[in-house]
Amino acid sequence: MKNAAHYFLYTFAIFLTTHSVKPAILASEVTTEKRPNVVVFLVDDLGYMDIGANNPDCFYETPNVDGLSQSGMRFTDGYAANPVCSPTRYSLMTGKYPTRVQSTNFFSGKRGGTFNPAPLNDNMAVEEMTIAEVLKEKGYATFFAGKWHLGESEEYYPQNQGFDVNVGGYSRGGPYSGNRYFAPFKNPQMEVESPEGVHLPDRLARDTAAFIEEHKNEPFLAYLAFYSVHTPLMGRPDLVAKYKEKAASITGKEFAQEEQVFGKAVRKVRVLQNHAVYAAMVEAMDQAVGKVLQQLKDSGVEDNTIVIFTSDNGGLSTSEGTPTSNLPLRGGKGWVYEGGIREPWIVRYPGVTKPGSISAEPICSIDLLPTVASAAGAEIQQTVDGIDIRPALEGGTLDRDALFWHYPHYSNQGGIPGGAIRVGKYKLFERYEDGRVHLYDLDADISETNDLAEKMPERVEQMRKRLHQWYHSVDAKFLQPKDGKQPWNPNAM
């Protein structure tokens, strides 16, 4: 009974907090046009193959996310702007390639390998116009919950980047304080602590739902950036028990050897989904998504709310417990192979997306801001690299010639420093240590095992030239010398 009373006081305090927040623009300054609300679900480290909508044989159960897919549009070729978290989060907020602002690794990842990494900007400048600030100018109430990881001190936190409310977003890349995924969280950006044992995904979903209910009569942005399914690997005991029982009947090879990048340790990659704790984390996230989606219905705003679901990089398959398999995609988080950058992307835009539709148009994190801004009738007063993907949402095609990636670092997961360009069905991958290139036909070879570089030299030359032009246009930085050894330099070509 004590915990129940405590939880009532906690939720009531959240209600009061959101109730006291008002948009920066007075109601009299906002047009009477009914603008769509926006809900963004960003799941940390969730791989493309980690949801049932993308993977019918998925070990993890994700009925709410799958249901969202059936009510909106699922993208088969959706990407993260970078194979690790902070750069992609920067892109989602600003519409920019992380290379343009030299934020090309997680904040602050400066691991060296054979060579030193490229210089790293590890704060998102307060001068950046974020998705929250763009929408606030159109009268939106704005809310953030969960993982931020875009700056080292409070001046860079969500409340100073356009969000009226911030629940739990600060410098850390995971839930590393308190009891981590279980209360007490001891998170410095949670004004109200939860009763002991409350699960973090549920806490964040409840706060998001409370905000939606309180602001249902005005346009709002609710941005729920789960800490899940990032390490530490911790699941609700009931769900862990469920998946241990489910895994007991699964047999087969769990691991295979992965390409060695540096160091003497043998690196393995998971090839079988059967990790009970990770499965429990995925399902708990899905339940939290369901709670927020139900609130949209209960608040009567479902038919005027754009819902976007995505991730920040590929699933953990080669390090940090190697809890998931991305097969048939190669690699995972920290790798510029498809397993590290191809993401779940689902968009439900009432009146625009056809329920249960599928698009193979390549989209990326850089497209979130321009798409949402266009839907809200807002102008973006800064350089962006992304485009409004509404034509794809309507079932058409996009006017885009290429997508680019640039990761001049040694990842925690063993990934290769390198860059890539995708043009149509072809993807060219360039290694930064020695300048070797590989060419893949993604339509015929999603696993990136059949290198076509020697067979198609003209295409390699054409795509490499385009990639290097992009490097120049965004002032890309590359690996640095170490111990007198010089890395390959694309600028010398």
VOGU-3710 file (C-alpha; in Angstrom, 3 decimals, decimal comma):
1> mknaahyfly> 0,000/0,000/0,000  2,871/2,331/0,774  4,338/1,789/-2,706  0,935/2,370/-4,309  0,546/5,668/-2,484  4,081/6,616/-3,414  3,408/5,830/-7,069  0,220/7,944/-7,023  2,199/10,899/-5,664  4,899/10,322/-8,285
11> tfaifltths> 2,441/10,304/-11,216  0,557/13,287/-9,796  3,843/15,196/-9,545  4,574/14,407/-13,190  1,089/15,694/-14,079  1,767/18,953/-12,241  5,150/19,306/-13,934  3,742/18,941/-17,418  0,700/21,061/-16,557  2,904/23,988/-15,585
21> vkpailasev> 4,823/23,998/-18,888  3,572/26,203/-21,706  4,792/26,613/-25,278  7,163/29,481/-25,956  4,672/31,078/-28,354  1,421/32,594/-27,105  -1,785/30,982/-28,336  -2,791/34,239/-30,034  0,321/33,992/-32,208  -0,509/30,507/-33,505
31> ttekrpnvvv> -2,724/30,012/-36,534  -5,955/28,087/-36,113  -4,768/25,421/-38,555  -4,834/21,995/-36,881  -1,261/20,844/-36,975  -0,387/17,164/-36,536  1,074/16,030/-33,251  4,346/14,116/-33,443  5,477/11,102/-31,406  8,984/9,758/-31,962
41> flvddlgymd> 10,106/6,410/-30,560  13,892/6,045/-30,674  15,135/2,683/-29,401  18,780/2,393/-28,433  20,793/-0,364/-30,180  17,727/-2,069/-31,674  18,701/-4,030/-34,773  16,740/-4,250/-38,014  16,014/-7,940/-37,373  14,900/-7,391/-33,766
51> igannpdcfy> 11,210/-6,762/-34,541  8,675/-9,180/-35,921  7,579/-6,767/-38,647  11,025/-7,113/-40,260  11,718/-10,676/-39,203  8,874/-13,223/-39,147  11,187/-15,694/-37,383  12,198/-13,186/-34,713  12,864/-14,739/-31,293  11,656/-11,541/-29,619
61> etpnvdglsq> 7,951/-10,725/-29,396  7,005/-7,201/-30,488  3,224/-7,143/-31,060  2,806/-3,412/-30,471  5,554/-2,378/-32,856  4,285/-4,901/-35,393  0,794/-3,468/-34,990  2,156/0,023/-35,623  3,676/-1,307/-38,832  0,285/-2,689/-39,894
71> sgmrftdgya> -1,344/0,684/-39,300  1,352/2,693/-41,087  4,281/2,282/-43,480  7,317/0,065/-42,917  10,577/0,940/-44,657  12,779/-1,960/-45,703  15,735/0,314/-46,507  15,774/2,739/-43,600  19,134/3,769/-42,189  20,895/5,365/-39,254
81> anpvcsptry> 23,259/8,203/-40,119  26,080/6,472/-38,249  26,818/3,006/-36,811  26,908/4,299/-33,215  24,541/6,348/-31,083  25,433/10,029/-30,509  26,060/10,909/-34,175  22,724/9,437/-35,240  20,943/11,232/-32,400  22,554/14,476/-33,545
91> slmtgkyptr> 21,230/13,841/-37,064  17,715/13,081/-35,881  17,681/16,344/-33,953  19,173/18,593/-36,647  18,728/16,966/-40,065  22,492/17,073/-40,617  25,025/14,409/-41,428  27,189/14,035/-38,288  30,296/14,470/-40,453  29,229/18,044/-41,225
101> vqstnffsgk> 29,712/18,903/-37,537  32,566/16,420/-36,854  30,422/14,456/-34,400  31,268/11,096/-35,899  31,526/8,869/-32,807  29,624/8,366/-29,577  30,240/11,109/-27,001  33,038/10,790/-26,096  34,573/7,844/-27,901  38,285/8,304/-28,586
111> rggtfnpapl> 39,490/4,718/-28,771  42,604/4,223/-30,856  43,710/1,248/-32,906  46,391/0,917/-35,534  46,018/4,685/-35,980  44,561/7,507/-33,925  40,910/8,394/-34,542  39,709/11,518/-36,311  39,074/14,663/-34,240  35,720/14,513/-32,450
121> ndnmaveemt> 33,257/17,254/-31,513  31,440/15,747/-28,541  28,750/18,325/-27,778  25,706/19,288/-29,822  26,039/23,066/-30,003  23,247/25,033/-28,351  23,146/27,141/-31,510  21,783/24,175/-33,465  18,085/24,364/-34,349  16,648/21,088/-33,111
131> iaevlkekgy> 13,386/19,441/-34,067  11,958/20,712/-30,778  12,942/24,318/-31,453  11,574/24,200/-34,991  8,215/22,946/-33,736  8,087/25,331/-30,771  8,102/28,180/-33,263  4,815/26,753/-34,556  3,269/26,617/-31,108  4,080/23,025/-30,144
141> atffagkwhl> 4,510/21,831/-26,576  7,656/19,704/-26,487  8,644/16,734/-24,332  11,722/14,528/-24,104  12,180/11,323/-22,121  15,058/8,861/-21,935  18,546/8,817/-23,366  20,068/12,066/-24,666  23,880/11,547/-24,845  24,474/14,751/-26,809
151> geseeyypqn> 26,553/16,826/-24,420  28,732/16,611/-21,354  27,019/19,207/-19,144  23,569/20,646/-18,440  23,922/23,515/-20,903  23,631/20,896/-23,664  20,705/18,956/-22,187  17,200/18,742/-23,741  15,726/21,577/-21,675  18,262/23,914/-23,305
161> qgfdvnvggy> 17,661/22,518/-26,786  13,971/23,331/-27,179  12,249/20,778/-24,956  9,810/22,089/-22,359  10,117/18,909/-20,315  13,095/16,589/-19,897  12,708/13,311/-18,042  15,996/11,470/-17,738  18,060/12,896/-20,585  21,651/13,847/-19,734
171> srggpysgnr> 25,255/13,055/-20,650  25,340/9,320/-19,975  24,929/6,765/-22,739  23,172/4,182/-20,579  21,251/3,792/-17,303  24,367/3,535/-15,189  23,220/5,146/-11,930  21,134/3,731/-9,092  19,721/0,294/-9,830  20,099/1,008/-13,536
181> yfapfknpqm> 16,982/-0,376/-15,271  15,062/-0,581/-11,988  14,163/2,159/-9,511  15,565/3,935/-7,677  17,221/5,279/-10,823  19,081/8,174/-9,203  19,028/9,953/-12,551  19,926/13,645/-12,070  17,361/14,676/-14,700  14,412/12,942/-13,044
191> evespegvhl> 12,892/15,391/-10,610  10,612/12,720/-9,178  12,049/9,346/-8,196  10,039/6,189/-8,814  9,086/3,657/-6,163  11,570/0,843/-5,724  11,446/-1,752/-8,488  9,684/0,327/-11,156  11,043/-0,634/-14,574  12,679/2,167/-16,568
201> pdrlardtaa> 10,877/1,604/-19,917  7,539/1,668/-18,096  8,470/4,814/-16,183  9,394/6,653/-19,377  6,238/5,471/-21,143  4,016/6,614/-18,263  5,599/10,060/-18,268  5,160/10,308/-22,022  1,510/9,241/-21,747  0,881/11,826/-19,010
211> fieehknepf> 2,302/14,553/-21,225  0,114/13,497/-24,155  -3,044/13,547/-22,041  -2,236/16,964/-20,603  -1,471/18,506/-24,017  -4,094/16,766/-26,135  -5,806/20,061/-26,944  -2,715/21,682/-28,449  -0,058/20,501/-30,908  2,732/18,559/-29,227
221> laylafysvh> 6,002/16,734/-29,841  6,653/13,750/-27,585  10,122/12,296/-28,130  10,652/9,034/-26,255  14,281/7,922/-26,596  14,477/4,622/-24,743  17,604/3,659/-22,850  16,559/0,151/-23,864  17,966/-2,069/-25,289  21,435/-0,729/-24,510
231> tplmgrpdlv> 23,658/-2,475/-21,978  23,673/-3,297/-19,102  21,769/-6,407/-20,103  18,989/-6,523/-17,508  15,427/-7,748/-17,922  12,261/-8,038/-15,889  12,424/-11,403/-14,083  9,034/-12,544/-15,415  10,038/-11,877/-19,014  13,500/-13,393/-18,589
241> akykekaasi> 11,882/-16,593/-17,291  9,489/-16,617/-20,256  12,305/-16,401/-22,792  14,560/-18,892/-21,019  11,780/-21,407/-21,460  11,331/-20,381/-25,082  15,082/-20,604/-25,786  15,328/-24,096/-24,333  13,739/-25,541/-27,459  16,021/-23,694/-29,881
251> tgkefaqeeq> 19,101/-25,474/-31,156  21,828/-24,487/-33,571  25,123/-22,700/-33,816  25,113/-19,514/-31,740  28,332/-17,824/-32,938  30,588/-17,567/-35,941  33,959/-15,900/-36,373  33,963/-12,271/-37,494  36,586/-10,289/-39,368  39,533/-9,302/-37,187
261> vfgkavrkvr> 40,216/-5,573/-37,134  42,763/-5,003/-34,415  44,056/-6,798/-31,354  44,773/-10,489/-30,873  41,461/-11,618/-29,428  39,239/-13,701/-31,659  36,085/-11,749/-32,352  32,836/-13,620/-32,726  29,485/-12,597/-34,123  26,168/-13,943/-32,887
271> vlqnhavyaa> 24,261/-15,800/-35,602  21,320/-17,083/-33,535  18,689/-15,105/-31,618  18,142/-16,894/-28,296  19,364/-14,482/-25,588  16,644/-14,522/-22,922  17,649/-11,314/-21,135  17,903/-9,323/-24,351  14,551/-10,738/-25,468  13,014/-9,583/-22,185
281> mveamdqavg> 14,415/-6,083/-22,787  12,974/-5,964/-26,293  9,514/-7,063/-25,172  9,467/-4,585/-22,268  10,286/-1,829/-24,753  7,459/-3,040/-26,977  5,028/-2,960/-24,052  6,083/0,622/-23,321  5,437/1,569/-26,966  2,014/0,008/-26,623
291> kvlqqlkdsg> 1,260/2,090/-23,547  1,984/5,327/-25,399  0,033/4,259/-28,489  -2,941/3,408/-26,280  -2,736/6,860/-24,704  -3,031/8,446/-28,147  -6,306/6,571/-28,572  -7,550/7,350/-25,074  -6,755/11,042/-25,496  -8,598/11,168/-28,809
301> vedntivift> -5,573/12,336/-30,831  -4,538/9,154/-32,649  -5,978/10,353/-35,968  -3,996/13,591/-35,833  -0,644/12,235/-34,663  2,364/11,265/-36,764  4,186/8,342/-35,134  7,781/7,485/-36,042  9,619/4,417/-34,762  13,339/3,845/-35,364
311> sdngglstse> 16,720/3,061/-33,806  20,104/4,783/-33,577  22,350/1,983/-34,900  22,445/-1,728/-35,557  22,035/-4,450/-32,980  24,860/-5,600/-30,711  26,231/-8,681/-32,434  30,008/-8,555/-31,976  30,674/-7,173/-28,487  29,219/-6,131/-25,107
321> gtptsnlplr> 27,617/-9,498/-24,541  26,809/-10,042/-28,242  23,116/-10,427/-27,345  21,485/-10,369/-30,784  21,927/-11,595/-34,332  21,431/-9,288/-37,299  21,576/-12,037/-39,934  21,261/-11,958/-42,856  22,774/-8,492/-42,401  26,526/-8,440/-41,881
331> ggkgwvyegg> 28,134/-6,914/-38,794  26,313/-4,809/-36,229  26,681/-1,745/-34,053  29,994/-0,034/-34,773  30,259/-1,446/-38,316  29,440/0,341/-41,591  28,143/-2,944/-42,965  24,343/-3,163/-43,237  24,026/-4,755/-39,797  25,385/-1,578/-38,243
341> irepwivryp> 23,387/1,016/-40,143  20,160/-0,510/-41,527  17,419/0,197/-39,003  13,782/-0,445/-38,208  11,819/2,483/-39,657  8,053/2,702/-39,296  5,975/5,815/-39,952  2,244/6,200/-39,351  0,964/9,459/-40,790  -2,858/9,499/-40,738
351> gvtkpgsisa> -4,283/10,500/-44,084  -0,913/10,053/-45,800  0,427/6,544/-45,179  -1,605/3,561/-46,290  -2,087/1,027/-43,474  0,180/-1,982/-43,868  2,166/-0,421/-46,702  5,845/-1,110/-47,377  8,429/1,128/-49,032  11,873/0,196/-50,343
361> epicsidllp> 12,904/3,839/-50,720  16,193/4,502/-48,864  15,627/6,919/-45,978  17,896/8,039/-43,141  18,013/9,768/-39,755  18,764/13,050/-41,514  15,222/12,969/-42,953  13,303/13,158/-39,669  13,561/16,918/-39,128  12,696/18,072/-42,672
371> tvasaagaei> 9,782/15,623/-42,853  8,280/16,651/-39,522  8,903/20,348/-40,147  7,102/20,140/-43,478  4,125/18,383/-41,876  3,907/21,132/-39,268  4,259/23,934/-41,826  7,513/25,037/-40,193  10,544/26,555/-41,869  14,060/25,274/-41,173
381> qqtvdgidir> 16,484/28,152/-40,970  19,709/26,178/-41,173  21,544/23,863/-43,523  20,118/20,333/-43,521  21,173/17,273/-45,454  17,912/15,369/-45,162  14,801/15,614/-47,301  11,054/15,553/-46,753  10,121/11,903/-47,344  6,410/12,576/-47,785
391> paleggtldr> 6,475/11,412/-51,434  7,604/7,988/-50,176  4,998/8,055/-47,410  2,386/8,594/-50,097  3,649/5,511/-51,926  5,929/7,260/-54,412  9,658/7,661/-54,916  12,240/10,105/-53,569  14,434/12,474/-55,515  17,734/11,453/-53,911
401> dalfwhyphy> 20,937/10,424/-55,654  22,883/8,925/-52,756  23,245/8,317/-49,030  26,609/8,578/-47,236  28,320/7,258/-44,104  31,625/8,227/-42,529  33,059/6,520/-39,434  36,766/7,403/-38,935  37,032/5,596/-35,582  37,697/2,252/-33,943
411> snqggipgga> 34,441/1,177/-32,356  34,009/-0,641/-29,064  32,501/-3,436/-31,118  35,517/-3,940/-33,378  34,148/-2,168/-36,424  36,368/-1,049/-39,269  37,083/2,677/-39,680  35,495/3,425/-43,005  32,973/5,190/-45,168  30,249/4,169/-47,557
421> irvgkyklfe> 27,973/5,447/-50,280  24,734/3,901/-51,485  23,476/4,727/-54,977  20,411/2,759/-56,021  21,010/-0,890/-55,203  24,799/-0,539/-55,039  26,866/0,195/-51,961  30,567/1,028/-51,999  32,513/0,545/-48,774  35,899/2,263/-48,330
431> ryedgrvhly> 38,383/1,309/-45,606  40,236/4,181/-43,962  43,289/2,284/-42,751  44,538/1,310/-46,199  42,043/2,671/-48,770  40,706/-0,669/-49,999  37,215/-0,570/-51,471  34,424/-3,109/-51,836  31,274/-2,982/-53,943  28,050/-4,808/-53,164
441> dldadisetn> 24,717/-5,248/-54,924  22,323/-5,013/-51,975  19,365/-6,355/-53,926  21,164/-9,592/-54,730  23,554/-9,729/-51,757  22,098/-8,181/-48,605  24,777/-10,009/-46,583  27,610/-8,136/-48,372  29,611/-11,285/-49,080  30,075/-10,997/-52,865
451> dlaekmperv> 32,540/-8,192/-53,607  31,993/-6,834/-57,131  34,792/-4,243/-57,061  37,104/-6,067/-59,481  34,263/-6,937/-61,852  32,820/-3,420/-62,004  35,781/-0,985/-61,944  33,893/1,793/-63,728  31,106/1,774/-61,170  33,678/1,729/-58,365
461> eqmrkrlhqw> 35,441/4,744/-59,844  32,187/6,635/-60,318  30,857/5,943/-56,828  34,191/6,563/-55,152  34,486/9,923/-56,886  31,018/10,855/-55,650  31,883/9,745/-52,101  35,063/11,810/-52,106  33,181/14,845/-53,388  30,881/14,456/-50,421
471> yhsvdakflq> 33,846/14,191/-48,034  35,043/17,525/-49,354  31,641/19,188/-49,150  31,216/18,350/-45,455  34,891/18,825/-44,505  35,311/15,206/-43,422  38,169/14,321/-41,075  40,060/11,035/-41,157  42,362/8,751/-39,171  45,456/10,401/-37,697
481> pkdgkqpwnp> 49,077/9,149/-37,569  50,200/6,985/-34,677  53,710/5,953/-33,608  55,133/7,334/-36,826  52,739/5,317/-39,003  50,644/7,176/-41,565  47,112/6,040/-42,431  45,710/6,158/-45,943  44,632/9,680/-46,860  41,681/10,060/-49,274
491> nam> 42,612/13,704/-49,828  45,855/12,560/-51,456  44,043/10,722/-54,262
//
